[in-house]
Amino acid sequence: MVTLRIILGDQLSQNISSLSDFDSEQDHILMAEVMAEATYVPHHQKKLVFVFSAMRHFAAQLQAQNYQITYIKLEDPNNSQSLTTEVQRWCSAYSPSKIIITESGEYRVQEFIKSWQDLLHIPVEIRADNRFLCTLEEFMQWADGKKQLRMEFFYRQMRKKHQLLMTADGLPEGGSWNFDKENRKPPKKAMSFPNRLSFPADLLTQEVITMVKKRANHHFGDIEPFDYALNNIQAAETFKYFLEHCLANFGNYQDAMLMGEPFLYHSVISLYLNVGLLDPLDCCLKAQNAYQQQKAPLNAVEGFIRQILGWREFIRGIYWLKMPTYKQLNHLQVNRALPEFYWSAQTKMNCLHQVILQTRQNAYSHHIQRLMITGNFALLAGLDPQEVSNWYLAVYADAYEWVELPNTMGMALYADGGIVGSKPYAASGKYIKRMSNFCTDCQYDSQETIGEKACPFNFLYWYFLEKNQNLLASNPRMTNIYATLKRMDRSKIEIIQNQANNFLDNLNF
């Protein structure tokens, strides 16, 4: 009897749990490109090309190894454009005795996978996703009974579990769990960055580009140039290049931002990790090896490992622990519509213009640009959390709801009231000036808080604090800044409030 193995578009690994006991004589694989998944938010055109092309390359790789596979392309005339319906169609034709699938990374997809057994009257085995370094059960056990869930303590547990950057005595390498204080250097004026590997689009990818141009040309973002890695070999080459040319400087400048430099020393591998082309533990081990061979300093390696072993795993745990209600949270009770410039990049605020423009071009911006530019503005301006979350989900090639939603709702917007972050990550224009060169080419003055030339981040910062003091003033991490606000002249606060309200009322003009 045939067992049907289903591979989703972000499960492109031959080590995925759904293929672990594949029987070449009895089993069959189904993969399907469906419009429902391509359009539930208007995904960046480059993201669509990446996912569909990576899927097709993975299917070709499986076929070359004699896996029995049915691959349904988006433009196939019989494609119903719904994953559930395509599974139903295949089962009606071939009557499998069982379906095996690895759990989805998104709650909504997992819910309709759970419905298949009753719908199809076929046993459906949903397996844990073995690509992650912490099981969902393990995370829930760690979280159980805790009043606060903090990544730092979870990260320490993961370090011990996987013996990464640990001494023989069971202590953290270098005597500290976290070297984040060493990873906040502002950019220097004369900095140079290594060129990145590029992979010219082959015929298969060119077909996908043509298809996306035809079907989704109204979506955000530029398709070309397209040079992403599209299989595990290319992704491994990309990561090796990062280790050899970027990792040594990554730590010092991971928070820096520069015009015309979207990548700096960042690894730019999250899109490959999130679809299965790279293995997270392997990446951590190779980074650790670079430290052990004295090819990269500890602050860089620890910072890199913390992003994967700590933050990535923690965010996934939060998502599954708190869904589905997490998606509806709005602690600050804000509902301002997302400004049009989040799509067009047409704004006089140069920092936002630069970051959104880079996002349009690359379907990428690094974590500080997401948190402290687009996220910080959304927080200060009181933008609707649902609209902001949908924007982040749409515009980045690495965005899937399990990773995007807690980062947006929790870290960027404080919409979860402190589940993810211990305080709102609000900052004025002075932070942006310190960590970037965006302010040098802006019509606003980062040193001014009121007046025609005042940086909007400055007056919005104080406006945000004043408006939300009933919710935030008791936060121990906000004590000093609220003490400063209390000492501020009330007439100045009124001017700031008026300027902020006028600015926000005219965001789209």
N, C-alpha and C positions, 0 to 999 in steps of 0.2 A: 504493500500500500504506500502511496506517495505521501510524504510529509512536505508541506509547503513552508519554506523559510522566506520571511519577508525582510527586506533590507530597506530602511528609510534613508532619505537623502543626506542625513548627517551621521550615518553609521558605516562609513566607507573604510572598514578595516576587516581584514580576513581573520583577525583575532577576536572579532565581536562575538559575544556569547551565543547569539542565535546560530552561528556557524560552527560552534566548537565541536560538535559530533556529527558533522555533515556526512551523509552516506551517499556517495556518488552514484550508486545504483538505484537508490530508493527516493532521494530527495530532490527537490526543485526549488529554485530561487525566483522570487518575483520582485522586481523593482519597477516603480512607475513615477513618471513625471506628471504631476497633475496641477491644473490651473488653480484649484482651490488653495493649494499651499503656496503658490506663487503670488497670490493676490489678496490674501486676507489682510495684509497691509501692503502698500505699494513699494515692494522691495526695490532697492537700488538695482539698476540694470546690470551693473558689474557683478553684484552678488548673485543675481539670477544666472548669469553666464557661468560664474564660478561653480555654483552648486550643480547645475545641470550638466556642465561639461565634466566636472569631477565624477559625477554619477556615471556618466557614459564611459569615462576612462576606467572606472572601477569595474563596471560590467564587462568591458572588453578584457580586462585583466583576469577576471573570473572565467570567462569563456575560453581564454587561452590556456587555462589550467583544467579544462574539461568539466567545469561545473555546469550543470544543466540550469539554464536561466531564461526567464522571459523578461524582456525589457520593453516597457511601453513608453514610447516617446510622447512628448507633449502634443506633437502635430499628427500622431497616428489617428486616422479617421474614426476609429471605434473607441477612442479614449473618452471616457465619461467625464474626465477631469476631477474625479473624486476618488481618493484612495480607497475608501470603504467600498465603493461601487466597483472599482477595479479588482479588488480582492474577491468580491462577490461574483464578478464575471468569470474570473479564473477558476474559482471553486465550482461554479456551475458547469464549466466545461470539463474539468479534470477530476472532480470529486476526491480531494485529498482526505486522508484519514485524520490529519492533525495539522495545525498551524503553529509554527514557532516564530517568535519575534522578540527582539530585545526591547525593553521598555523605552518609551519615547522620552525625549527631553522636555516636552511641552505638555502641560496639564490637559489642554483641550484635545490633543491628539491621543493622549493616553486614555481619555474618557471614551473616545469612540473605538479604540482598540478593545477596551473592556466590553464593549457591546457586541463584538463580533461573534462570540460563542453562541449567544442567544439568537442573533440574527442569522447566522450561517448553519447552526446546528452541527458545529464541528468543534472539537476540543481546541482551545487556544492556550498555548503555554507562553506566558510573558516572563522573560528572563531578566535578571538584573543586568545593568550596564557595567560590564567589567572594565571599561576604559577609565573609570574614575578610581581614585585612591582611597576613598572613604565610601563605604556602602551607605545607603539611606538609613538602614536600620542602625548602623554604627553611629551616624550623626544624631539620630533621634535619641539614642541612649545617652550620648554626650550632652545633649540639650535638656534632657529630662530633669525637671526640678530646678533648673537655673533661672534666677530672676532676670539676668542679663546674659545675652549671647554675644560674646566678643571674639572676633576672629583671632586675636593674638593668643588666647589660651587654647583655642582649637588647633591653631597652627603648631603650637608646642607639642601637643599630643601627636599630631601627624609627623612631626620631625622625629619623635621618639619611635613611633610605629615603623617608619620606613628607614630609620637610621641614616638620615640625611644631615650632613654637617654636624655630626655628633662625635664627641671624643670617646675613647675607650672607657673612660670613667662615667659615661652617661651624661656628660655636660655639653652645652652648645659650643660649637667651635668658636674660638675667639672670645669666649667668656660672656657672650650676650646672645639672646635669641633674635635680636632685631637691630639692624644697623641703619634704620631709616633716616636717622639724623644726619648721616653721612651722604645721603642720596638726594640732597636738595640744592645742589649748586646751581646758581643761575648761569645762563649761557655766556660764553666769552665772545668778544667782538670778532675775533679771527679764529673761527672754528671750522674744521673740515670734517666731512663725514664720508664713509666708504660708499661707493656705488653699490646698489643692490643687484642680486641676481635677477635676471628676467628670463622668461620662457616664452618665446614667440608662439602665437596661437597656431596649432596644427590644423589639419583639415577638419577634424572632428569638432574642435573648438570654433572654427570659423563657421561651421554649420549652426552651432548654437548661437553665436553672435548674430547671425542673420535672422534666426528664429526670434530671439529676444527683441531685436530691432523692430521686427514686424508686429509682435504681439504686445510688447510692453514699452514702446518708445515714449509713452506719456509718463512713465515712471521717472523718479528722481535719479540723477547721476549720469556720468559719462561711462560709456562702455569701453571706448578705446582711448589710449593704448591699453591692451589687455595682456598682462604678462605674469599672472599668478602661476604658482605651481599647481598642478592638477592631478598628481598621483603621489604615492608615498615616496618614491625615489626622488622626485623633484623637491618635495617638501623636506626630506632629509638633507638634501644639498643646501636648501635655504637655511636650515637650522645650523648646519655645519659652518656655513659662511658667517652667521651671526656669532657663533662661538669663537671663530678665528679672528674676526675683524671688528666686532662691536661690543662683545661682552665686557671687555676690560674697562671700557668707558661708560657702560650702561648705567652702573650704579650712581656715579657722581651726577650725571645729567639726565636722569630719567624723568625729572619734573620740568625740565627746560622746554621752551617753546620758541620756534623761530619761523619767520616768514620764509616761504619757499623750501622749507625742510620738514616734510611731514613725518619722516621716519627717524631722524637723528641716529641714536644708537639702539633703538628699540628692536626687539626680535621680529615683530610682525608675523608671529606664528599662531596667534589665537584662532584665526580662521581655519588653519590646518588642524589644530588640536580639536576644534569643535565639530569638525566633520569626520575625524578619525584618521586623517592622513599622517598624524604624528601621535606618538604615545607619551602621555604626560610624565610618567615615571622615568622613561628612557631619557627625556629631555632634562629632568632634574638630575639624574645620575651623570649625564654628560657634562652638565654645568658644574657639578661637584668635582668631577674629574679635572676640569679646567683649573679649578682652585688648587686641587691637590698637586697638579703639575706646575703650579705657579704661573699660569697663563692668564689668570684674572684674579683681582683682589677679592677679599671676603665680602666687602660691602656690596659689590656688584653681583656676586654669585648668590649671596643670601637674599638680596632683593629680588632677583629673578626667581629663585625657588619659592620665595614667599608668595609671589603672584600666582604660581601654579598650585603648589601644595597647600598653601594657606587660603588665599582669597578665592580662587576658582572653586575649590572644594567647599569652602564655607558658604559661598553664595548659592551654590547648588543645593546644599543642605537646607538653607533658609527657605528657598523656593518651595521645596517639597514639604517642608515642615508647616508652612503657613498658607499654602494654597488650599482652596480657591479664593478665600476671603482677602488674601494679601493684595490681590490685584485691585480691589475696590477701596483701599485705604486712602485717606486724604486728611491727615492729622491737622494740617494748617488751614483746611477748609478754603482752598483756593480754586478758582475756575476760569481764569483769564485764558482766552483762546491763544493757541500757538501762533505767533506772528508769521506772516508770509515769508519773511527773510530767512527763516529756518530752512526753507526750500530754495529760495532764490539766491541767497548770500548777499542780497542787495541791502546793506545797512551801513551807516556812517561809522559804526563802531568797528574799528579795524580788526580787533581780536576776533569778534564773531564772524566778520567777513572772511578772514583768513582761515579759520577752522572749518567753517561750513564749506568754503571753496575747496579746501583739501579733502573734505568728506565727499563732496560732489565728484571730485576727480578720482579718488582712490578707494571709496567705500571704507575709509579708515581714518581715524585720528587716534592719537595715543591717549592713555587713561587720564592724564592731567588736563588735556584739552577737553575731554568729555566732561570731567568733573568740575573743573574750575573756570571753564569758558561757557560752553553751551549749557551745562548743568547749573552752574552758579547763576547765570543770568535767569534761567527758568525758575530757580528758587527765589531769587530776589524779586522778580517780576510777578510772582504768584501765578505761574502758568499751570493749566489744568494737568494733573499728574497722568491721566489717561492719554491725553493728546501727546504729552512729552514722551511717555513710554512707547507709544505707537511710532513716534518719529525715530527714536533710537533703534527700535526693532526694524524699521524700514531701511535705514540709511547705511548700516554697517555690515560688512561681509561676514563678520564673526558673530552677529547678533542672533541669538535664539532666546526664547522667552525665559528659560531657566537661568540664564546668565544676565540677560538685559534687565529683566524686571526688578530684581532686588538691588541691582546697581543703581537703577534710576529712582525707584520709589524710596529706597533706603538710604543710599549714599548721597545721591545728587539732590533729591528733593525733600528729604526728611518727611516724606508722606507717611511713613510707617511709624512715626513718633519715637524712633530710637531703637527699633529692633535690630537694624544693621549697624548704624553709626551712633556713637554716643552723643553727638551734637550735630547741628546743621553745618555743612561745609560752605558757609557764607564767607565771601571775601570781597574787599573793595578793589578798585582799579590799581591800588598801590601794589598789591600782590602780583597782578598781571604785569605791571611794569618791571618788578623785580625779577620775574621768572621768564620774561620774553623780550623780544624787540618789537612787539606789536604796537606799542604806544608811540614809537618813533614816527610812525606814518599814519597817525590818527588825527582827526580834526578836533578831538576832545583832549583835554589836559588831565592826565592821571593824578595831578596834584591838587586839582580844584574839585570842591564838593558842591558849590552852588554857583549859579551864573551860566551864561550862554556857553562857555567853553568847558563846563564841568563834565567830568567823566560820568556817564550814567551809572556805572558800577558803584561810584562813590555815594551819590545821593540815594540810590536804591538800597545800598547796604544799610544806611541809617534808617531809612524808611521801613525796611524789613524788620529791623530790630525793634523799632518803636511800635510797629503794628502788631508784632507777635510777642511782646514782652510778657503778657499774661501766661503764655504757653512755655516760654523759654527762659525767663529770668531766674527761675529756681534751679536751672541746670547748673551743676557745679562748674562745668567747663565754660560757662558763659558769664561767670561772676564778674570777671575783670572788665569785660567789654560793656556789660550793663552798668557797671560803676562809672565808666567813661560816659555812657549815654546820660546817666543821671546828672553828671556835672555839666553837661552841655546846656548852653543858653536856650531857653524855650523859644525865643523868637527865631533862632537859627533852625531849630527843629521844625517850626511851622513853615519856614521858607523851604526846607528840604522836602517836607510833605507836599507842599503845593507844587514844587518842581517835579517831584516824582509822579504825582497824580496826573499832571499835565503831560508828562512824557509817556506814561502808560496809556493814557487815553488816545494817544496819537501814534501808537506803535506801528501801525500799518500805513502811515501817511508820510 
